[in-house]
Amino acid sequence: MEPDSVTIDQPGHPLAARLFRPDRPPQAVAVLNGAVGVPQTYYRHFATWLAQARGIACLTYDYRDFGASASGPLRQSRTSLADWAFDDQQAARDHLAGLFPGLPLWVIGHSLGGFGLPGQARLEDIDRVITVASGPVHHHDHPWPYQGLARVLWFVAGPVLTRACGYMPGRYVGLGADLPLDVFRQWKRWCTTPGFYFEDPTLEPGRLDAGALTCPLHIVALADDDTIPPPAVQRLETLYPNAQRRFDVLDPGDFALGKVGHLAAFARRNAALWPALIDGPS
């Protein structure tokens, strides 16, 4: 079935979204928060599977000034990573809850999509959270030689390119997509500061608190992920101290798969992983 096109009402920044419905009344609903630089179209096969195989309606969307939600020249954008992680994720969750009042509400977060909840409200309304390759990573966490590439991005190529272009031309440095200037700068700040976003002086005091999240939380790491390695993913547990936490490391070899890494868990070729994301490894 084709998904429904949806517009999420984010004042001044409407978000383009798609709703994947099962062919029967859904038993739950899930908002899928994407990774930095990954458009919602990438998640369409997983969202279709979740709806048709599991009976869970799934909402995908693009963050403001990105993908199908882009508007105007990127160099004019003043969007930050906090806008994506806190405000846009909140708006998408609230929109989905309004469409299906009374149904269990899930949050599925890929990378950035999994660590924005401490900056959001009404966490007590969430019934389940699944995070994939998400965690408060520092550039020292990366293994070599990937760490060398990350240092070049954060401290050399990124600053030079953003000054020259007024945005981050991510397509030319392996990030997959161009990014607003302040998205890149804040992303760099979080990933090169030992305290991650808790040490970000641009965030309002008291903004970060996930104590109200008490639902089941499944934290999934990929054994071959150099971007957010399993030890950094496990630190996500410290962000959600009152949740019912489960931490799993999935080895692609156990699923007869090749390289999965940071981005490819939701790729159709790796669909063998998907039941383990929902249910845990057997």
C-alpha positions in Angstrom: 0.0 0.0 0.0 1.2 3.5 -0.8 1.8 5.7 2.3 -0.3 8.8 2.9 1.5 12.2 2.4 1.2 14.2 5.6 2.3 17.7 6.7 3.3 18.1 10.3 2.4 21.6 11.6 5.7 23.0 12.9 5.2 26.8 13.1 7.3 28.4 10.4 8.8 25.1 9.4 6.1 22.6 8.1 7.6 19.1 8.0 6.9 16.8 5.0 6.0 13.3 6.3 4.6 10.0 5.1 2.3 7.7 7.1 2.5 4.0 6.5 -0.7 2.2 7.5 -1.3 -1.5 7.9 -4.1 -3.1 6.0 -6.0 -3.7 9.2 -6.6 -1.5 12.3 -3.1 -0.7 13.8 -2.2 -2.2 17.2 0.3 0.6 17.9 1.8 3.6 16.2 5.5 4.5 15.8 7.3 7.7 14.8 10.6 7.1 13.1 13.2 9.8 13.9 16.0 9.6 11.3 19.7 10.1 11.4 21.6 13.3 10.4 21.8 13.6 6.7 19.4 10.6 6.0 16.2 11.5 4.2 12.9 9.8 5.2 12.8 7.9 1.9 15.6 5.7 3.1 13.3 4.3 5.8 10.4 3.5 3.6 11.1 -0.3 3.3 11.4 -0.7 7.1 8.2 1.4 7.6 6.3 -0.7 5.1 7.5 -3.9 6.8 6.5 -2.5 10.3 3.0 -1.7 9.1 2.4 -4.8 7.0 4.2 -7.5 9.1 3.6 -6.1 12.5 0.5 -4.1 12.2 2.1 -0.9 13.5 1.4 2.4 11.7 4.7 4.2 11.1 5.3 7.9 10.5 8.5 9.0 8.7 9.4 12.6 8.1 12.2 15.0 7.1 13.6 17.5 9.6 13.2 21.2 8.8 15.4 22.7 6.0 16.3 19.1 4.9 15.0 16.6 2.3 11.4 17.1 1.4 11.0 19.7 4.2 13.6 22.0 2.7 12.5 25.5 1.8 14.8 28.3 0.4 18.5 28.4 -0.1 20.4 26.3 2.5 22.9 29.0 3.2 20.0 31.1 4.6 19.0 28.4 7.1 19.5 29.1 10.8 18.3 25.7 11.8 20.3 23.9 14.5 20.8 20.3 15.4 18.8 21.0 18.6 15.9 22.1 16.4 15.9 18.7 14.8 16.5 16.6 17.9 14.2 18.3 20.2 11.5 20.4 18.5 11.0 18.6 15.2 11.0 15.2 16.9 8.5 16.5 19.4 6.3 17.9 16.7 6.3 14.6 14.8 5.4 12.6 17.9 2.6 14.9 18.9 1.2 14.8 15.4 1.1 11.0 15.3 -0.4 10.8 18.8 -3.1 13.2 17.6 -3.9 11.0 14.6 -4.3 7.9 16.7 -5.4 8.8 20.2 -5.5 5.9 22.6 -3.1 3.7 20.7 0.3 2.7 22.2 2.9 5.2 21.0 6.3 4.1 20.0 9.5 6.0 19.2 12.1 4.5 16.9 15.3 6.5 16.7 18.2 6.0 14.3 21.4 7.8 15.5 20.3 11.4 16.2 16.7 10.0 16.4 17.5 8.2 19.6 19.0 10.8 21.9 16.6 13.7 21.5 14.1 12.7 24.1 15.8 14.4 27.0 15.0 17.7 25.4 11.3 16.9 24.8 8.1 17.0 26.8 5.4 14.5 27.7 7.7 11.5 27.8 5.2 9.8 30.1 3.0 9.4 27.0 5.5 7.1 25.2 4.9 3.3 25.5 8.1 2.0 24.0 11.4 3.3 22.6 13.8 1.5 20.2 17.1 3.2 19.4 19.5 1.9 16.7 23.2 3.0 16.5 22.4 6.0 18.8 24.5 7.3 21.7 26.5 10.2 23.1 29.6 9.7 21.1 32.9 11.5 21.4 35.5 11.5 18.6 37.9 9.6 20.8 35.4 6.7 20.8 36.0 6.0 17.1 38.5 3.2 16.2 41.4 4.1 13.9 41.6 4.8 11.0 38.0 6.1 11.2 39.0 8.4 14.0 41.4 10.1 11.7 38.7 10.8 9.2 36.4 12.1 11.9 39.1 14.5 13.1 39.7 15.8 9.6 35.9 16.4 9.2 35.5 18.2 12.5 38.6 20.2 12.7 39.8 20.8 9.1 37.5 20.1 6.2 34.3 21.0 8.0 35.3 24.5 9.2 36.9 25.3 5.8 34.0 24.2 3.8 31.3 25.8 5.9 33.1 29.1 5.9 33.4 29.0 2.1 29.9 27.8 1.4 27.7 29.1 4.2 26.4 25.5 4.8 28.0 22.0 5.0 28.3 20.5 1.5 28.0 17.0 2.9 27.5 15.3 -0.5 31.2 16.0 -1.3 32.7 14.8 2.0 30.8 11.5 2.4 27.9 12.7 4.7 25.4 11.9 2.0 23.5 15.2 2.0 24.1 18.9 2.5 23.4 20.3 5.9 22.6 23.7 7.4 25.5 25.5 8.8 24.3 25.5 12.5 23.4 21.8 12.2 27.0 21.0 11.4 28.5 23.3 13.9 26.3 22.0 16.8 26.9 18.4 15.7 30.6 19.1 15.8 30.3 20.6 19.3 28.4 17.7 20.7 30.7 15.1 19.2 34.0 16.8 20.3 32.9 17.7 23.8 33.3 15.0 26.5 30.0 16.0 28.1 28.1 15.8 24.7 25.1 18.1 24.6 25.0 18.5 28.4 28.0 20.9 28.0 26.4 22.9 25.2 26.2 26.5 26.4 23.6 27.4 23.7 21.0 25.1 25.2 18.7 26.7 27.8 19.4 25.5 31.4 17.2 22.7 32.5 16.2 21.8 29.0 17.6 18.2 29.2 15.8 15.8 31.5 14.6 12.3 30.6 13.5 11.3 34.1 9.9 10.9 33.0 10.7 8.2 30.5 9.8 5.0 32.3 8.7 2.7 29.4 10.7 -0.2 27.9 13.7 1.0 26.0 15.6 -1.2 23.6 19.1 0.1 22.8 20.6 -1.6 19.8 24.2 -1.3 18.7 25.9 -2.8 15.6 29.1 -4.7 16.2 30.7 -3.2 13.1 29.7 0.4 13.7 32.7 2.7 13.7 30.7 5.9 13.9 29.0 5.2 17.2 30.7 2.0 18.5 28.9 -0.3 21.0 30.5 1.2 24.1 29.3 4.7 23.1 25.8 3.3 22.3 25.6 1.7 25.7 26.2 5.1 27.3 22.7 6.0 26.0 21.5 4.2 29.1 22.8 7.1 31.3 20.5 9.5 29.4 17.4 7.5 30.4 17.9 6.5 34.0 14.3 5.5 34.8 13.5 3.6 31.6 13.2 -0.2 31.5 16.5 -0.6 29.6 17.7 -3.5 27.4 21.0 -3.2 25.6 21.9 -5.5 22.6 24.8 -5.6 20.2 23.9 -7.2 16.9 26.6 -8.8 14.9 25.8 -8.8 11.2 27.5 -12.2 10.8 24.9 -13.8 13.0 22.3 -12.8 10.4 24.3 -14.0 7.4 24.9 -10.3 6.4 27.9 -8.4 5.3 28.9 -4.9 6.5 26.0 -3.0 8.1 27.9 -0.3 10.1 26.2 2.9 11.3 23.7 3.6 8.5 22.5 0.4 6.9 20.4 -1.3 9.6 17.3 0.0 7.9 18.3 -0.8 4.3 16.1 -3.4 2.6 19.1 -5.7 2.0 19.5 -6.0 5.8 15.8 -6.8 6.5 17.0 -9.9 8.4 17.9 -7.5 11.2 14.5 -6.0 11.6 12.8 -8.6 13.8 15.8 -8.3 16.2 15.3 -4.5 16.4 11.7 -5.0 17.5 12.0 -8.2 19.6 15.6 -8.5 20.5 17.9 -11.2 19.1 16.6 -14.7 19.5 
